[in-house]
């Protein structure tokens, strides 16, 4: 039985990265049910419990070498691993794992990667030296592929696919847990529900007031408003800060301990999503829920464009009038928006499934 070790940003209570891993696992097992999968994680026991696969300590050098030795392939799985904005150590860590795998003679696949931003010349040099030895690269958008090439990655074949979370079937997401979490939250649960997913970004603050006005606008139009943190605890504070700036009462914050399964189930109950977090938008698309993106990073702009949904612009230039005008236009034609996102979701799911097909082709070789 073939065995794949998956490396990524897992075990950090980030629902976005968790749904990426879930999408990778689901897609690979759909293609080859008897495949053996393992993952490197910050919380191995919790990750093993959540995903039902073996999980090992991502910080133990000896463990990494042992598990790579036992595996037939390394998959660098999903997300934006090649970036040095959050920390310059990120690129070095992931490229270090790739280097160990190649020294052990293991094939390596980059799976539906985003790219950047890369700010440091050392990161670019290391990417060029190491990633050119990768067997296959799949990227979640065209621009990420071009960014790899601009870093000097010329030898490894690059394929444009889509985010692994888009391969998840809405039918596989249970309704009941989401209904339980929302039960009793709102005075009138029959009203349509919008989920708002935000995050802090650097020192930016002004955008929070603009999002607060949008949340007020939803309530005045007869909607229930739910602030949905995708990364706990870091998303709790900005969500609460926006709620504190609202003039209309009634918005709620989902601050109960939840898993990514719970978040998907809650989103399944929603009628619209306003999102800064990339995977709040990707999950909305997968669930055929219309959305509007608010950008802090090019990855937001790239996905929103591929999904055919509106973009309110970058948080540093977010304009209240533009945001509310866009929302009014789209919500007045909600059935059309549903048709658009449904069509794009179907096409993106087909694209996303190509990553697992390429992995298994490489494994057979």
N, C-alpha and C positions, 0 to 999 in steps of 0.2 A: 504494500500500500504506500502510495506517495505521501510525503509529509512536507508541508509548507510552514515556515516560520514567518510571522507577520510582525513588522516593526512600524510604530507610529506614535502619535501622542495619545496614548491610551492609559486609563486609570487615573485621570485627573478631574473627574466629575464634570466633564464637558460633554453635554448631550450631543453637540455637533460632531465631535470626534467619535463618540459612541455609535451614532447612527451610520457613520462612515464604515466603522468596523463591522457593524451588523450587516450593512449592505454588501461588503466584501465577502463575509462568511456566507451569507444567503446565496449570493450569486455563484460563488465557487461550488457550493454544495448542490445547487440546482443543476449545474453542469456536470458535476462528478460527485455523486452522493457519498461514495466511500472514501473520499479524500480525508487525510488527517491534517488538522490545522492546529497551530499553537501561536501564542502571541506574547510579546514582551510588554509588560505593564508596570505602571507605578504602584498599582494595588492588585497584585496577582490573584489573591483569593477572591476579591470582589469581582474582578473581570471574569474569572473562571465561572463564578456563580451566575453572572449576568448573561454570558454568551454560551456557556456549555462547552467550552473548549479548554485545553490546557493553557495556563498562563504562567509566566515566569518574570522574575525581577529584572526590570530594564536597566537597573543600575549596577548589577553584578557582572563584572567582566568575565569571570569564570563561567557563570551561568550562560551568558551570551555565546561564548565559544562552544560550550557543551551542546547547547540547543541547535546552533548552526551546524555543528558536526553531525548531529542526528537527523538533520533535515535535508531534503532534496533541492530546496529552493528558498531564497529569501524574497519576500514581497515587502517592499517599502510602501505601506498602505495608506493612501488617501491623504487628504488635507494638504496643507502647504508646509512641507517639511524643509524645503530649501528657502528659508528666509532668515534674516538676522536682525529683524526689527525688535522682536521681543527679547532676544539674547543672541550674541555672536556664537555662543556655545552650541546653539541648536544645530547649525549646519555641521559643525565639527563632530557632534555626537552621532548624527545620522550617517554622515560619510564614513565615520569610523566603523560603524557596523557593516556598511557596504564593503569596506576594505577588508575586514576580517572574513566576510563571506567569500570574497574573490580569492583571498589567500588560501582558503579551504577548498577552492575549486567549485564553489556553488554558483549556479546561475542566479541572477538578481533581476527582478522586475520592479520598476517604479509604477505604482498602480494609481491611475487617475489623479495625478499630482497637480496641484496649483504651483505657482512659482512666485517668490519674492514678497515684498521688496528685498533686494540684496543691496546693502549700503557699503560693505567693506570689500576692499580689493582682495584681501586674503580669502574671503568666502568665494569670490568669483574664481580665483586661482584653484582652490581646492575642488570646486564643482567641476571645472574643466578637467582636472587631472583624474578625478575619481569616476564621475558619471559617464565619461566616455567608455568605460569598461563595463557598464551595465548592459544586460542583454536586450531588454526592451523597456521603453518608456511610454506609458500612456498618460495623457494630460487631460484635465477636465475642461479645457477651452483652448482655442487656437492661440491666444496670446501667450499662454504659459509655454506652449511649444516653442514659440518664437523667442521667448525669454531664455529658455534653455540653450537654444542655438546661439543667441547673443552672448552667452557666457562661454561659448567655445565648444559646446557639446555637439559634435558633428558625426561621430562614429555610431552612437547608439540610435537605432531606429525609433522614431517618435510617432505615435498615433494619437489622434484627437478622439477622445471618448466623452465621458461626462461623469459627474459625481456618483460614487457607488450608492449613495442613499436613494437615488432615483430608480434603482432596480428593485427596491422594496415594494411589495404589492400592498395597496391599501386594504385589500381583503384580509391580509394577515395581521392587521392591527385591530386589536379588540376595542370595542366601544365602551364596555362596562367600566373599566378603570377610570377613563376620562369622565364619565358621567358621575362616578362616585366622588372624584376630586372636586368637581364643580358643584356638586349637590349642596344647596343651602347658601351658596356664595352670593347669588343675586336675588333681589326681591321678585323679579319677574323673569324666570328662566326661559320664557317663550320668546323673548326678544332675540334678534340676531346678535352674534358674538364676534367681536374682533379681538385678536391676540396681538399684543404689542411687545416686541422683543428688542431690548436695547442693551447697550454696554457702555462702559466708560472708554474714552479714547484720549490718551495723552492728557492735556490740560483743558480740553474743549468743554465748555459749559453752556453756551448760548443755545445749542440745538435742543437742549432739554426743555426749554421754555416753548419752543416751536412744537415739539411733540406733545407737550401738555395741552397746547391749544387744539391740536388735532384730536387728542383724547376727549377733550371737552366737546368738540364738534360732533364726535360719534355719539356721545351721551345725549346731546340735544336733538339728534336725529333719531333717537329711540333705540340705540344699540347698548348692549352690555360691553364693558371694556375690561379685558384681562391682561395684566402685565405678566409676561411669561419668561422667566429667567432661563437661559439655555446653559449658562455656566454658573454654578453655585460654589461659593457665595458671591463671586465678584459682580454678578449682574443684579443682585438684590438691592444694593445701595443706589445705583443710578435709576432703577425702576421706582424706588420709593421717593427719590428726589423729584422725579417728574410728577408723580402723583401728588406730592406736596405743593406743586405749583399749579395744579388744576383748580379751576373755579367751580366745576360741577362735581357733586358728590356721586359716589356709587362705583367708581373704579375699584378693581380688586387686584391683589398680587398673589400669585401662586407661590407661597413660600414654604409649603410643606415639603418634606424630603421626598424626592421623586427620582425615578430612573428614566432613562431615555424611552423605555417602553411607555411609561406614564405620560411623558411629554407628547409622544406621537398620538396617544389615545386622546389627550386633551385637545390637541390641534385638530383631530378628526371631528370634534364637536363645533369647530369654528366656521364662520362664514367669510372671514376676511383676515388678512395678516398684514401688519405694518412691521417691517423688520430691518434692524441693523445687523443682527447676527445672520451670517450666511445660511446656516442650516435651518433657521426658522423659515427662510424663503424656499430653500430646497425641499424641505418637508411639506410646505404648503403646495408647492408645485406637484410633488409626488402624490399628494392627497387631492389634487385638482381643486385647490382653494385659491381664488384670486388674491393677489398681494401687491404691495408697493414697497420698493426697496429704498432705504436711506443709506447712503454710502459713506464709509470711512476708509475704504480700501478698494483698489481696482477689481478685486475678486467679486465684490458685490455688483459693480457695474457690468462685469462680463456675464455673470449668471443671469441677472435681470434681463439683459438684452436677449440672451439665448431663450429665455422662457417667455418672451413676448409681453412682459409686464412693465408697468411704468416705474421710472426712477425719479425720486424727488430731488436727487442731487446730493452733493457732498455735504457732510455735517457743518463744515466751515462756511458754507454758503447757503445753508438751508433757509428758504424764504417761506414765511408762514402763508402768505397769499397763494403762492405757487403750490404749496403742499395741499392746502384746503381745496383749491380749484381742481387739482388732479384727483383728489379723493371724490369730490362731488361728481366730476365727469364719469369716473369709473363706477361709482356706486349707483349712479342713475342708469347704468347699462350693465348691471351685474350679471345678467344671463349671458350677455355677449362675452364678458370677461371670463366666465366659467368655461364657455366654449373654447376661447383662446388658450387658456391655461391647460385645459384637457388635451387639446391637440398637441401642444408643445411638450407636455408631460409624457405623452405616448412616444413621441419621437426621441426625446432625451433618454427615456428608459431603454430604448433600442440601442442608442449610442453607448450608454453606460454599461450595458451587458457585454460589449466588445472587450472590455478590459479582462474579464474573467476568461473569455474565450482565448485571448492571446496568452494569458498566464498558462493555461492548460496545454496550449500548443507548444509553448516553450518547455514545459515540463516533460512532455512526451519526447521531445527532441533530445 
